[in-house]
Amino acid sequence: MYFAIAGNIGAGKTSLAELLSKNYDWEAHYEDVIDNPYLDDFYNHMERWSFNLQVYFLNSRFRQLKNFRNSNKNFIQDRTIYEDAHIFAPNLHAMGLMNQRDFNNYQSLFELMESMVQGPDMLIYLRSSIPNLVSKIHKRGREYENSISIEYLSRLNERYEAWVSTYQKGKLLIVDVDKIDFVENKEDLGQIIEKIDAELNGLF
């Protein structure tokens, strides 16, 4: 089975993917932020590197999904291919940081890839307020994220909420991470696991 975690920058996707993979013995696949050759350049000059970064992420997530199809293991993915195409790329285009030609090229590439993959059996969406996101981003201290603006995060949040409101590719579990701390509090993590278990019972 294929599970995925969606959410804005700093929402806690990687941490939850790691915890759930250990609890359920799922194979976890994370967003490539350490070896990504474009992230630093992107945050320093978004307009120049937006298309390159989005294509890199699209390629990376597509490869993860192709590998999953050849595996017999349950699989959890930190951020989906759909978020790139429905949230991040359109946001960059709307902000004037990706030109129309590149955006059209990107959308065409996504549509081709989408036709070759299936959506997750369950999507876990981590809903967060902007102050909570900012706090988490500062806490983890990634230097390239220091230039992320409140406006940028707010625009992404609006697009996430719009996307989730019409999401129909599979089961959807929404977790409000403003009210819980599943990393530090085992009871909070337990509540998420209970909700996942309840949904899983309906999948089999």
Beta strands, then each sheet from edge to edge (+ up, - down):
strand 1: 2-7
strand 2: 27-29
strand 3: 75-78
strand 4: 122-127
strand 5: 171-176
sheet 1: 2+ 3+ 1+ 4+ 5+
end
